[in-house]
Amino acid sequence: MTTPVYILGGYQTDFARNWLKEGKDVVAMIHEAVREGLAAAELDPQEVEVAHVGNFAAELYCKQGQLGGFLPEIHPAFSGLPTARHEAACASGSVAILMAMAEIEAGRYQLALVIGVEQMKTVDPATGGDFLGTAAWYEKEAKGIEFPFPKLFGRLGDEYERRFGLQEKHLLRIAEINFSNARRNPRAQTRDWFTDETQNLTSGKYANPVAGRLKVRDCSQVTDGAVSLFLASETCARTYAARRGLQLEQLPRILGWGHRTAPMRFEAKVAESQGTPYVLPHTRQAIVDAFTRAGLADVWSVDGIETHDCFTTSEYMAIDHFGITPPGESWRAIEEGIIEFGGKLPINPSGGLIGCGHPVGATGVRQVLDAYKQVTGRAGGYQIDGAKKIATLNIGGSGTTSVAMVIGV
């Protein structure tokens, strides 16, 4: 029997902000996420025993490493606090959560702080695209290529089309749903981009091509953001609940997780998947692992999903990899409205990466915080009625690192 790890709360910065224009840096982002997270979770700094930071490329975007070293400046109680920083491209935040979980499960610490952070609006789009290329095999897949990641995830769509067929209208609908969901989320980057009457992704700038089959509407946003999350052991959570007049069973916990790594090059991933039902079998296995550890029979045991829609093609992939449809039939869930807000199994009620935003190192932490909000009834305008279990999928690189989780009460 595994040691349970509970979630006590956290905080997300407003993903619509441009911190450079505000004259603030990545340190300020960390400080706000931690201070406001402590307040939201009603915790004292003295209670935190360890901290883990998820971040992809602060050395490139901000010329700054050693991010854990900034925590002692937040509060004197953090002086001497053990910290570590973790990198797994766009899955950096989820890996930081896994490392914090492992320390709690090992009995080293009772209460852990996890921070996911990325400041990306410090450079022009071309430079930022080159920085993101380091999440692939830079020398072989990104060097000298303009916006390499849209091209890589465009190839994911190409592989679906080759194996099963793929229609543009289904990718368009994924984008429409995520932008629409974002309007309900007061922290989403694109919440004010459209109104119900004016959301039109079929013409104008949103229909402009980016790479291959992918258009502007198909791509997640360049985002500044930081998210904090507090994880606790059963002993700590029991005390926390008692102080608030709650039962331990009312606190959410991480019911299951899966973590898999595929070959670095996209073509190697595709070659390895030949003859298997799934285009990204390691991603599929991470999901299966999470469900198995959570004791769930299949995806229909959860009430919603926060998935990694860095591009519409990655969400299209996630639909069948979660088992909502058989492999290659993700289009059925789109046409039947299953994944829409209010549908049988909503995907990305927050708006996801396309609608809410994608500060790379923060995304995995944001997904789990949103899952926490859903299962505690705190998601506000994007609350799924009666949500008790939420699954997440966070992907680093072109499907290289996959981390899936199930959060529930």
MOHU-V541852 format. One record per backbone hydrogen bond with DSSP energy under -0.5 kcal/mol. NH is the residue of the N-H (numbers start at 1). CO is the residue of the C=O. If there is no record, write none. Layout:
nh:NH co:CO
nh:NH co:CO
This chain:
nh:6 co:232
nh:7 co:252
nh:8 co:6
nh:8 co:230
nh:9 co:230
nh:11 co:228
nh:13 co:226
nh:15 co:13
nh:15 co:187
nh:17 co:14
nh:19 co:17
nh:22 co:18
nh:23 co:20
nh:24 co:19
nh:29 co:25
nh:30 co:26
nh:31 co:27
nh:32 co:28
nh:33 co:29
nh:34 co:30
nh:35 co:31
nh:36 co:32
nh:37 co:33
nh:38 co:34
nh:39 co:35
nh:40 co:36
nh:41 co:37
nh:42 co:38
nh:42 co:39
nh:43 co:38
nh:47 co:44
nh:48 co:44
nh:48 co:45
nh:49 co:111
nh:50 co:111
nh:51 co:82
nh:52 co:113
nh:53 co:84
nh:54 co:115
nh:55 co:53
nh:55 co:86
nh:60 co:57
nh:61 co:57
nh:62 co:58
nh:63 co:58
nh:64 co:58
nh:69 co:66
nh:70 co:67
nh:71 co:68
nh:73 co:70
nh:74 co:71
nh:75 co:71
nh:78 co:75
nh:79 co:76
nh:81 co:78
nh:82 co:49
nh:84 co:51
nh:86 co:53
nh:88 co:89
nh:91 co:88
nh:92 co:89
nh:95 co:91
nh:96 co:92
nh:97 co:93
nh:98 co:94
nh:99 co:95
nh:100 co:96
nh:101 co:97
nh:102 co:98
nh:103 co:99
nh:104 co:100
nh:105 co:101
nh:106 co:102
nh:107 co:104
nh:108 co:103
nh:109 co:103
nh:112 co:231
nh:113 co:50
nh:114 co:229
nh:115 co:52
nh:116 co:227
nh:117 co:54
nh:118 co:225
nh:120 co:118
nh:123 co:120
nh:128 co:124
nh:129 co:125
nh:130 co:126
nh:131 co:127
nh:132 co:128
nh:133 co:129
nh:134 co:131
nh:135 co:132
nh:136 co:133
nh:138 co:136
nh:140 co:137
nh:141 co:137
nh:142 co:137
nh:142 co:138
nh:143 co:138
nh:145 co:142
nh:148 co:145
nh:151 co:147
nh:152 co:148
nh:153 co:149
nh:154 co:150
nh:155 co:151
nh:156 co:152
nh:157 co:153
nh:158 co:154
nh:159 co:155
nh:160 co:156
nh:161 co:157
nh:162 co:158
nh:163 co:159
nh:164 co:160
nh:165 co:160
nh:170 co:167
nh:171 co:167
nh:172 co:168
nh:173 co:169
nh:174 co:170
nh:175 co:171
nh:176 co:172
nh:177 co:173
nh:178 co:174
nh:179 co:175
nh:180 co:176
nh:181 co:177
nh:182 co:178
nh:183 co:179
nh:183 co:180
nh:184 co:181
nh:185 co:182
nh:186 co:184
nh:188 co:185
nh:189 co:356
nh:190 co:355
nh:191 co:188
nh:193 co:190
nh:194 co:190
nh:198 co:195
nh:199 co:195
nh:200 co:198
nh:206 co:203
nh:207 co:204
nh:208 co:205
nh:210 co:214
nh:211 co:214
nh:214 co:211
nh:216 co:208
nh:217 co:206
nh:218 co:215
nh:219 co:216
nh:220 co:310
nh:221 co:353
nh:223 co:221
nh:223 co:358
nh:224 co:17
nh:225 co:118
nh:227 co:116
nh:228 co:11
nh:229 co:114
nh:230 co:9
nh:231 co:112
nh:231 co:229
nh:232 co:6
nh:233 co:110
nh:237 co:233
nh:238 co:234
nh:239 co:235
nh:240 co:236
nh:241 co:237
nh:242 co:238
nh:243 co:239
nh:244 co:240
nh:244 co:241
nh:245 co:242
nh:246 co:241
nh:250 co:247
nh:251 co:248
nh:253 co:408
nh:254 co:5
nh:255 co:253
nh:255 co:406
nh:256 co:406
nh:258 co:404
nh:260 co:402
nh:262 co:400
nh:269 co:265
nh:270 co:266
nh:271 co:267
nh:272 co:268
nh:273 co:269
nh:274 co:270
nh:274 co:271
nh:276 co:273
nh:281 co:278
nh:283 co:280
nh:284 co:280
nh:285 co:281
nh:286 co:282
nh:287 co:283
nh:288 co:284
nh:289 co:285
nh:290 co:286
nh:291 co:287
nh:292 co:288
nh:293 co:289
nh:294 co:290
nh:295 co:291
nh:295 co:292
nh:296 co:291
nh:301 co:298
nh:302 co:299
nh:303 co:389
nh:304 co:389
nh:305 co:346
nh:306 co:391
nh:307 co:305
nh:309 co:307
nh:310 co:308
nh:312 co:218
nh:314 co:311
nh:315 co:311
nh:316 co:312
nh:317 co:313
nh:318 co:314
nh:319 co:315
nh:320 co:316
nh:321 co:317
nh:322 co:318
nh:324 co:319
nh:325 co:319
nh:329 co:326
nh:332 co:329
nh:333 co:329
nh:333 co:330
nh:334 co:330
nh:335 co:331
nh:336 co:332
nh:337 co:334
nh:338 co:333
nh:339 co:333
nh:340 co:337
nh:343 co:340
nh:345 co:338
nh:346 co:303
nh:346 co:343
nh:347 co:339
nh:348 co:305
nh:351 co:348
nh:355 co:351
nh:356 co:352
nh:357 co:352
nh:358 co:221
nh:360 co:358
nh:362 co:359
nh:363 co:359
nh:363 co:360
nh:366 co:362
nh:367 co:363
nh:368 co:364
nh:369 co:365
nh:370 co:366
nh:371 co:367
nh:372 co:368
nh:373 co:369
nh:374 co:370
nh:375 co:371
nh:376 co:372
nh:377 co:374
nh:378 co:373
nh:379 co:373
nh:382 co:379
nh:383 co:380
nh:385 co:383
nh:387 co:384
nh:390 co:407
nh:391 co:304
nh:392 co:405
nh:393 co:306
nh:394 co:403
nh:396 co:401
nh:399 co:397
nh:400 co:396
nh:401 co:396
nh:402 co:260
nh:402 co:400
nh:403 co:394
nh:404 co:258
nh:405 co:392
nh:406 co:256
nh:407 co:390
nh:408 co:253
nh:409 co:388
